[in-house]
Amino acid sequence: MIGAVVPLEMNNQTDVTEFIFLGFSNHPNLQSLFFLVFLVIYLTTLFGNTLIIMATRVSPALHIPMYYFLSNLSFLDICYSSTTIPGMLVNFFQEKKTISYEGCLSQIFFLVTCADTEGVLLAAMAYDRYVAICHPLQYPVFMSVKVCVCLVSGSWLCGLVNSMTHTVLATTLTLCGPNQISHFLCDIPFLLKLSCSDTSLNEFMLHVASATIGLSPCLFTAVSYILIISAILRIPSVQGRSKAFSTCASHLTVVVIFFGTANFNYDRPSVGYNLDMDILVSVLFCVGTPMFNPIIYSLRSKEIKGVLRKLANECWFSSEIRG
């Protein structure tokens, strides 16, 4: 194996070629249990999100903007969870949990892309719900196929541009030993802690990204729901208010979970740092969110439940005929 830290002849710095993850290392006797838990989470994430994508594709009743966004969210969640969990599963059986320098940069690129894209996409979904409830007569115009494609493409573009910026800047860092990351994944803040070079530009770009890609979608979504709720409260009938709220309840739940865990993951105070708590928060954000999304939409959406029930019946009927 290539050495993790290769000394440089010209100075006292070191060239890091791989990183050692310390996440979950506090519990060596629970590695098999961790493997089973995260395997179940990953399979549930893949299965649930794949079902959502299939349902929105095969049912003409779901060929509307809300479910177009949802299918893209499900695809994004599959990519998001696949960025971290497969490597974790392999490392649970390794005495030394490592990732190469190139693998770490790749993980940062895909992790930041997925996280940022999801935040912007959730804001686009909030706009869809705002138009549907506050401007229903203009909905076909404001949420045309062209607009929906532009919103989804713009979400991916925001994530890709921001991720590429941070990844390129990360390659300029001079990293020093020890090459240990107190986590189970690679992320920009962890590399900054290992850097012996000037990180002011990296930190500045993190603040810019936090304000634009992080805070802006959150504020936009919050304002959208303030307007949505105020519009719902003006509906005279209880049945009308209930029906209107049910159309955005799933999305609102997903938004609260995503932005809530993201805020706690990146903005919590460093005082009283605890590795186990740090790992738990990151698991909820990076691993739990992609699994919760299809469960929430499947439980709360009558349309999704109806299509999934129909697909299950068709599969059962086909198997009976073959049997």
Sequence and secondary structure as in RCSB ss.txt:
>XXXX:A:sequence
MIGAVVPLEMNNQTDVTEFIFLGFSNHPNLQSLFFLVFLVIYLTTLFGNTLIIMATRVSPALHIPMYYFLSNLSF
LDICYSSTTIPGMLVNFFQEKKTISYEGCLSQIFFLVTCADTEGVLLAAMAYDRYVAICHPLQYPVFMSVKVCVC
LVSGSWLCGLVNSMTHTVLATTLTLCGPNQISHFLCDIPFLLKLSCSDTSLNEFMLHVASATIGLSPCLFTAVSY
ILIISAILRIPSVQGRSKAFSTCASHLTVVVIFFGTANFNYDRPSVGYNLDMDILVSVLFCVGTPMFNPIIYSLR
SKEIKGVLRKLANECWFSSEIRG
>XXXX:A:secstr
   SEEE SSSS EEE EEEE TTTT GGGHHHHHHHHHHHHHHHHHHHHHHHHHHHH GGG SHHHHHHHHHHH
HHHHHHHHHHHHHHHHTT SS EEEHHHHHHHHHHHHHHHHHHHHHHHHHHHHHHHHHH GGGHHHHT HHHHHH
HHHHHHHHHHHHHHHHHHHHHT  B S  EESSSS  HHHHHHHB S  HHHHHHHHHHIIIIIIHHHHHHHHHH
HHHHHHHHT SSHHHHHHHHHHHHHHHHHHHHHHHHHHHHHHS STT  HHHHHHHHIIIIIIHHHHHHHHHHHH
 HHHHHHHHHHHHHHHHHHHHH 
